[in-house]
Amino acid sequence: MLLVYTHKITPRLRYTFKQICTRILGVPVSFTTTIEDFIAHDNLKMSYTRQPLGKEFFIRSNELLFEQGLNDVEIKVSDWEDTKCFFPNGEQSALPFDIFAASFYLLSRYEEYMPHVKDEFGRFTAKESLAFNNGFLRQPVVDIWALKFRKTLEVQFPDFTFPERQYKITPVIDIPKAYSYKLKGIMRSVGGTFNDLFRFKLKNIYTRYSVLFGFRNDPYDTFKYIINKQKQVKDKFIFFFLIGDFSTYDKNINAQKSKFISLIKEVGDYSKIGLKASYFALTDSAILKTEKLRMESIINQDLYASRNSYSKLNLPESYRNLVELEIPEDFTMGYINQIGFRAGTCTPFFFYDLDYEIQTPLRINTYHVLDYALLKYQSTLDKKMHLNQIINAVKKVNGEFVPVFHNYTFGTTETWKDYKELFNIILDSTDEA
């Protein structure tokens, strides 16, 4: 156990140290403000305060973990060995930066509470982030800092053995539309036909009726392929099905259709099932509750996780709604158009509510690459290179890699022609770890 001496024990301090020491490094941590208790402790220990007590392992603290509420935080990012860091803390400190305050800033998503420009869907974009603007978006800096902290501790306490964690993958399969043509009903099929006629998309009409009359497979129906892939690896996939009501933004199958329900149950026999919250559920907790209960009635168990439509997050409201409905985990946090680490980490963490200054029970799983983010690279070779770069960044810290693919990603359309190969690279990465 690591004992931390500090001048004041705050919720922010507990939250950050437990994330870095316990969840990343695997070491339990406790805190004291009593010097005698600190001196008497004969195992792993450090002080985190303004001045060292003596010659102990000491990291000089920034004020961020001892403040409350939101303040204008001045940040200057500097190079530090093979990475970046901020909140410098002087020569006396064992590390030249306060990695705990910096980690809290990223994990709490402090910057997303501050004024910023949103995109057309009201989302926080990568270009507004500290990481993107300072060149460390593709580094899981919180995990990197944690390992550097461990390295310095090992020098001071050579007899202490730190546990090792293993690289793992958690593939997310996003399903905004289970089928392109099947189970749509007569009115939607006829409407779709006229829409294709109006736009002279005759091939779509041919495909639609070939599917409806059973002559060919629906282009979005790739579930057998994905399940076969699931059978080949030990890490469980998570399928997020949209079961909200039909709207301008959400156009999935009616959740009351028995064949759609059977599909969800069949997938659930092999993988985990989550809820893809509809666009209007993001701002209406009553709609979100309805969708949660609807999914639970289909899978006959408590809902495990959710993911928001369009990867839209409004902090802190979006996460407070999940906490209120006792949804344990979320897989929304990430960037649509950029590969990288939105919260600076590849380790799941708990949502910290900056307004109430509490750690909530909601576990945040950030995703690191969305299939759409790879479309900007023209060649298969470029896509592979960028995908391998982000996989290797996670592997270096033995983290958890979370990619997001859609069911139609594995179809036959030209847009996604090389994505099965990319998905195989991800699945094979666990064999090389």
Buried (B, 14 or more C-beta within 10 A) or exposed (E): EBBBBBEEBBBBBBBBBBBBBBBBBEBEBBBBEEEEEBEEBEEBBBBBBEEBEEEBBBBBBBEBBBBEEEEEBEEEBEEBEEEBBBBBBEEEBBBBBBBBBBBBBBBBBBBBBEEEEEBEBEBBBBBBBBBBEBEBBBBBBBBBBBBBBBEBBEEEBEEEEBEEBEBBBBBBBBBBBBBBBBBBEEEBBEEBBEEBEEEEBEEBBEBBBBBBEEEBBBBBBBBEBBBEBBEEBEBEBBBBBBBBBBEEBBEBBEBEBEEBBEBBEEBBEBBBBBBBBBBBBBBEBEBBBBBBEBBBEBBEEEBBBBBBBBBBBBBBEBBBBBBEBEBBBBBBBBBBEBBBBBBBBBBBBBBBBBEEBBBBEBBBBBBBBBBBBBEEBEEBEEBBEBBBEBBEBBBBBBBBBBBBBBBBBBBEEEEBEBBBEBBEBBBEBBEEE
